[in-house]
Every structure is written in C-alpha cells, then in structure tokens.
Amino acid sequence: MTNTNYPSATPQSEPNSSKNSKNIIIGLLAAGLLGTWGYLLWDKNKSGEKIMQQQTQIASLDSAKADLQTEFDNALTRLDSITGANNNLQGQLSDRQKEIESKKAEIRRILNDKNATQAQLTKARAMITELNDKITSLEAEVTRLTGENQELTAANTTLKEEKAGLETNLSSTKAEKENLEKTVDVGSTFSASNIAVTPVDERKSGKEKVSSTAKRVDKLVVSFDIENRIAKSGPADMYLIVTSPDGKVISDAGNVLNTRADGDKTFTARIPVNYEQGTRQTVSFPIKQNDFKTGNYKVEIYHNGFKIGEGVRSLKKGGLFG
C-alpha cells in the first residue's frame, strides 16, 4: 500500500470543551426563554388581577352611584310632595328652599360625572344625608305652617259667618231704621188749622181794608196755624199753591214742588218757618198780583210733600158804586 501526505477524509471528533460550551449556551437560552415566559405569565396574571380589581372598583362605584341616585330621587320625591302641596307656603320657606336647591345642584353634578371618584361619591352621600335632614326640617315647618293656616282658615270662616250674621242684623236694623225714619218723617208733618184767606184793599193813606170786590183787592193774605207734637225745633218750609178762578196757579217760572201723592206741582210761594217744638204757631203770607179776577181762589198748603190743608175765597164783581 502506498502512503501519501494528504490528510485523511474521515472526520475527527470535536473536543469535549467545545461541546460543553455549546450546551451551556443552549441551557442559558432555554432558561432565559423559560424565565421570559414565566415573567410574561406572571405579568399577565398581575394585569388580570389589576383589571379584575379595577372592574370590581368600577362595579362598586356604579353600584354606589346607583344607590346614591336612588336615595337622591327619593329625597327629591319627598321635597316635591312638600312644595307641590303647599305652594301657598313657599314664600315663607324660600330661604330654606334656596339652601336645598344649592345642595341638589351639587349632588346632581357629582352623580352626572361619569368619572366621579369614591371620595366624590362619599361627599355626595354626606350631602344627601344633609339634604334629607333639611327636608325633614322642612316637613316639620310645613306641618306647623299648615296647622297655623288651618287655624287661620277656621278663624276666617268664623269671622265670615259672624260678618254675615252682623250684615243680616245690620240689614234688618237698617230696614227697621228706615221704616222708623219714614214713620217719624211722616209723623213729623205739620197739621194746619184755622185757615183763612183775607182779601185786602191797600189804601193810598197806607191803611188796609178787607174787601171782597175783585177790582179793589190788592193782595190775598193767607194765614193758618201749624202744630206738631213730635217735630223738633228748627226751620221748616211751608208751600202755598194759590189757584185763580181761571184754573191757573199764581206762580213764578220754575217753582215746582214734588209731592208724595200728587206728583210735581207748581207752587205759588215757599214760606220758611222757624218752629218751636210743642207750640202752635200762626203763619201769615200775602199773595200779590196786579189784577185779581172775579171768582174763587183756591189755596192749598203743603208740608213735607203732603197737603196739610186748603181753603177757598171768593171775590165778587163790584156794583155801580162798589
């Protein structure tokens, strides 16, 4: 066999140190990989726990908010039942309601905040407690005021009834008074007596002479006595209506008397009398005109709208030497 210097083609085995190094590296890599997987698993578990904790916290917050919302709604229902049924008392409770409205606004702000914290919810719960306390106080105040209002209403009803009774009595008294006044008014009308109508001829010398001849008469003197036992002392007016033979009333224009039984009548003269209670007084009044006619002159006397007497005087036509 021929020997050569070429190296042999058969592979030689690797040294043991190289093998060991490779195994160590692989082991380290495997350990690192396992460590990484372990860390990832641990981190994932931790994250899961955090998520669960957060979810629990969120659920707890949501539940707390829901409970608070229910408490708040119940408080508002109580408040509405108070103010709605007692609108007439709102003016007296306005100061307290202003405080309540402020609390309501703050609680609503917290409950409407989607990111409200536990601390904010705790504050809201405390405020709802305060709100309920204020509502309880308000209910007590409303009860007190309602009671007072009922007492006032009852008192007002009593006063109205008493007023109605007084008005009825007053109406009755007024009617009685009016009837009495009418009675007194009618009863205080004077009576006239001793009525006389005297035709007078006034001479140039100043002397007066009674004459029944029409052409010589210058005036008719009407006299009569008046008397009334209940009439008080003071001024009183007598009215004369003198009707001439032609049926016309001797009168100035505009002299109209409203009588109680005969309507409006034209009168001749108004005679003022200053009467003294309990006495009989004589009244005398002259009726003048330029031309007295032949015939009957009728005299009517009125007082207080009533005719209290009348008389007639005839004037005759004069003779050849009359």
Secondary structure, 3 states (H helix, E strand, C coil): CCCCCCCCCCCCCCCHHHHHHHHHHHHHHHHHHHHHHHHHHHHHHHHHHHHHHHHHHHHHHHHHHHHHHHHHHHHHHHHHHHHHHCHHHCCCCHHHHHHHHHHHHHHHHHHCCCCCCHHHHHHHHHHHHHHHHHHHHHHHHHHHHHHHHHHHHHHHHHHHHHHHHHHHHHHHHHHHHHHHHHHHHHHCCCEEEEEEEEEEEECCCCCEEECCEHHHCCEEEEEEEEECCCCCCEEEEEEEEEECCCCCECCCCCCEEEECCCEEEECCEEEEEEECCCCEEEEEEEEECCCCCCEEEEEEEEECCEEEEEEEEEEECCCCCC
